Amino acid sequence: MTSVALLGYGTVGSGVLEIIEKNSRSTLQTYDEFINISNVLVRNIEKHQNNKHFKLFTDSYEDILSSNCDIVIEVMGGIHPAYDYIKSALQARKHVITANKDLIAEHGDELIALANKFHVTLNYEASVGGSIPVIRTIKESLAAHPIKSVTGILNGTTNYILSKMYNENLSYDNALKDAQDAGFAESDPSSDVLGFDAARKLAILTYLSMNKVLKVKDILIDGITNLDEKDMIIAKQLGYKIKLISKAINYDHCLHAFVKPVYVRSNSMYGLIDNEYNTVAMDLEDIGEMHFSGKGAGKEPTASAIYGDILDILLNDKKVITPKLKQVKICHYAQGQHDWLVRLYSLNQPINLEKVLKFFNHGNIEIKDFADSHDLSFTITDISENKLFDIIHKLQDLNVISVSKYFMIL
Ligand code: HSE
């Protein structure tokens, strides 16, 4: 028998309990092992009086540590007290499974080292991509090939919001409310909509796939709150969708990482990923691009990844190896040439189109919208981000325009 204790009984915690119950018979038949739930740690025990599992509930972490559980599953979220609880569990030689990307992005290397020291496993498949088994795949199956870049739609809430705004013309507020009602958004949705949730997941993927330290503070992060209705209209007119893309690119001399809204072709791999679905694409040396997609948020997908982590511990009596992490130089712009959708505004006088075109050398620009002469949209191809940024700032310094934004086109 393997005993597991749950820390937290919110949407995900209750999903884990259900999935263990639902699969107990088949796990016993297939693996000759029964998974038993020893305790469930909650903050307010009174709230759970009518739960049929009430006798398992406790509000004391000491009860968890002193129980005979083999695996502690942390689904509380947030850094504190989860960090201290996980450390104590590892020191007590209990395997730990967590869905907590905040914690892994911030303290993953330290906790993995602690797990190694006490010869136990720390699994965190549910921290990135929900049901998509991407972490174990990168760690084990793709280890032979250096990964040149990782690109993903890593946040279910924002993808759901953008899909509802695009497909059903919902307002941002209504789409966010829908996402919260469906249980995708974090309790404080700002970490979803401002891009921090996706950035933490990108930091974890980069650490795993490139063995490089990427701190969340080194990722350029722009969420979906600065998008306006016109960005959406332009996307539709041009056959694009807007997606919150997370990307880390491993250049020879530096690493560039961002989380920001990007225009993607509606029928491209990324364009077809809608609602709470996530996708992770990796560009591997000698192999090329590989895409993994599936439900990235919600009760069942997250519980499913945690259940996989339990079986992984049961089936693999393995020595955990800590990768040697490399510190890396960060570069602030995407290198090389890319295509962009640019929007320029002038709050005072009309935009002088002649001047704008001169600065961009009349080159590879295609004007998409210049309806009211104060708001100019165009696409520009094959130009580096660095150069684009410089030109736009020169136009701003010369008062040709007052405000600007630009989006990468993938
Ligand atoms: N709030 C997260 C999301 C949950 O929407 O993707 C899963 O990590």
Residues whose N, C-alpha, C, O or C-beta is under 5 A from the ligand:
A	BS01	HSE	S127 L154 N155 G156 T157 F184 A185 E186 D192 G296 A297
